[in-house]
Amino acid sequence: MRKSKPKKRYLLPDPKFNDTLVTKFVNYLMESGKKSVAYGIFYDAIALVEKKANESGLEVWKRAMNNLMPSLEVKSRRVGGATFQVPVEIRPERKINLSIKWLIDYSRARGEKTMMDKLAAEIIAASKGEGAAIKKKDDTHRMAEANKAFSHFRF
């Protein structure tokens, strides 16, 4: 175990929307340190969302992020030789991280041609409460609900 908790690093807001959550999203989206490419993909996807949804692209993205945030998940806990899936509440920071990760992962798995199109399509689907990322959230909740009987094994 480490001696002390590491200092929290705070992100700078992005240049266009002046939002730290956008910076965090772009950092997750980035591959091989190519941040400007990641910003390009994100901004183009938001512009595409704006064109398709006829409302503010950033608002649609934020709605999608809120729809994706899970409230419960299961953690494995060993009790007397048996492993139980114990439902636990998720910390606010982790909720955000999971929603970002799911949105990006399921965007990458889509069938459109460019990442911009994939991300835009997944954002629109998530904002409407559908799509693969929303299914992942529902599965996580269903798993926690099914194992509610083991909640007395909490950590």
PAKOLLUM-885498 format. One line per 8 residues: number of its first residue (from 1); their letters; for each residue x, z, y of C-alpha. Coordinates in Angstrom, 3 decimals. Layout:
REM PAKOLLUM-885498
NUM = A = X/Z/Y | ...
***
This chain:
REM PAKOLLUM-885498
1 = MRKSKPKK = 0.000/0.000/0.000 | 1.242/-0.733/3.499 | 2.234/1.979/5.960 | -0.004/1.061/8.851 | -2.755/-1.399/9.615 | -1.339/-4.555/11.201 | -2.100/-5.172/14.868 | -5.117/-7.385/15.480
9 = RYLLPDPK = -4.206/-10.806/16.813 | -6.591/-12.194/19.397 | -7.137/-15.934/19.709 | -7.136/-17.914/22.930 | -10.388/-19.717/23.757 | -10.466/-23.476/23.191 | -9.966/-25.824/26.164 | -13.355/-27.623/26.093
17 = FNDTLVTK = -16.002/-24.960/25.360 | -13.898/-21.906/26.311 | -14.941/-20.148/23.091 | -12.686/-18.154/20.726 | -14.975/-18.834/17.742 | -14.302/-22.562/18.174 | -10.549/-21.860/18.090 | -10.964/-19.845/14.904
25 = FVNYLMES = -13.009/-22.656/13.321 | -10.400/-25.253/14.310 | -7.622/-23.063/12.851 | -9.477/-23.033/9.526 | -10.074/-26.791/9.776 | -6.414/-27.536/10.528 | -4.141/-28.833/7.789 | -0.315/-28.909/7.848
33 = GKKSVAYG = -0.178/-27.443/11.371 | -1.929/-30.455/12.943 | -4.039/-28.589/15.464 | -4.660/-31.495/17.862 | -6.013/-33.577/14.956 | -8.277/-30.664/13.982 | -9.538/-30.322/17.582 | -10.219/-34.082/17.627
41 = IFYDAIAL = -12.245/-33.885/14.422 | -14.235/-30.873/15.645 | -15.028/-32.269/19.106 | -16.002/-35.683/17.667 | -18.235/-33.982/15.077 | -19.921/-31.902/17.809 | -20.466/-35.064/19.887 | -21.996/-36.780/16.833
49 = VEKKANES = -24.262/-33.770/16.207 | -25.334/-33.898/19.864 | -26.226/-37.589/19.502 | -28.158/-37.108/16.245 | -29.952/-33.835/17.054 | -30.685/-34.576/20.742 | -29.656/-31.059/21.791 | -26.430/-29.244/22.670
57 = GLEVWKRA = -23.920/-29.792/19.842 | -22.347/-26.356/20.307 | -25.778/-24.670/20.067 | -26.564/-26.524/16.826 | -23.134/-25.491/15.453 | -23.695/-21.834/16.414 | -27.139/-21.895/14.780 | -25.563/-23.374/11.640
65 = MNNLMPSL = -22.916/-20.622/11.655 | -25.583/-17.901/12.009 | -27.620/-19.432/9.172 | -24.523/-19.362/6.944 | -23.536/-15.731/7.515 | -24.152/-13.703/4.346 | -25.079/-10.025/4.565 | -24.325/-8.943/0.962
73 = EVKSRRVG = -21.801/-9.930/-1.687 | -20.693/-8.583/-5.064 | -17.347/-6.959/-5.800 | -16.030/-6.186/-9.269 | -15.637/-2.503/-10.099 | -14.319/-1.070/-13.349 | -16.135/1.958/-14.667 | -15.074/3.285/-18.053
81 = GATFQVPV = -13.889/0.030/-19.559 | -16.832/-2.031/-18.318 | -16.667/-4.252/-15.235 | -19.700/-4.170/-12.980 | -20.593/-6.559/-10.173 | -21.410/-4.079/-7.404 | -23.310/-5.365/-4.335 | -21.659/-4.370/-1.046
89 = EIRPERKI = -22.416/-5.052/2.626 | -20.076/-7.481/4.358 | -18.090/-6.542/7.471 | -18.954/-8.613/10.596 | -15.471/-10.194/10.703 | -15.728/-11.292/7.088 | -19.236/-12.711/7.658 | -17.795/-15.058/10.276
97 = NLSIKWLI = -14.805/-15.981/8.109 | -16.994/-16.755/5.085 | -19.401/-18.906/7.103 | -16.484/-20.888/8.579 | -14.851/-21.313/5.176 | -18.056/-22.427/3.450 | -18.971/-24.880/6.207 | -15.529/-26.527/6.054
105 = DYSRARGE = -15.216/-26.490/2.243 | -18.629/-28.035/1.664 | -18.046/-30.555/4.457 | -14.881/-31.707/2.689 | -16.821/-32.116/-0.572 | -19.423/-34.428/1.017 | -19.534/-38.181/0.449 | -19.331/-39.586/3.994
113 = KTMMDKLA = -16.341/-41.674/5.049 | -14.518/-39.589/7.680 | -14.158/-35.820/8.068 | -15.912/-36.084/11.436 | -19.024/-37.547/9.742 | -18.858/-35.033/6.893 | -18.588/-32.057/9.254 | -21.363/-33.324/11.541
121 = AEIIAASK = -23.718/-33.899/8.583 | -23.021/-30.440/7.131 | -23.505/-28.764/10.542 | -26.887/-30.484/10.988 | -27.949/-29.581/7.430 | -26.878/-25.936/7.856 | -28.681/-25.621/11.198 | -31.884/-26.756/9.457
129 = GEGAAIKK = -31.309/-24.240/6.638 | -30.343/-26.746/3.945 | -27.164/-28.240/2.486 | -24.507/-27.079/0.029 | -23.100/-24.326/2.268 | -26.556/-22.719/2.638 | -26.976/-22.921/-1.149 | -23.691/-20.993/-1.512
137 = KDDTHRMA = -24.995/-18.261/0.796 | -28.262/-18.068/-1.145 | -26.360/-17.852/-4.444 | -24.252/-14.998/-3.042 | -27.399/-13.144/-1.964 | -29.115/-13.832/-5.284 | -26.101/-12.450/-7.160 | -26.163/-9.262/-5.040
145 = EANKAFSH = -29.925/-8.926/-5.547 | -29.616/-9.342/-9.324 | -26.983/-6.588/-9.511 | -28.794/-4.137/-7.240 | -29.051/-1.724/-10.190 | -25.284/-1.124/-9.983 | -25.267/-0.275/-6.257 | -24.720/3.440/-7.062
153 = FRF = -21.154/2.474/-8.180 | -20.282/1.761/-4.536 | -16.643/2.121/-3.507
***
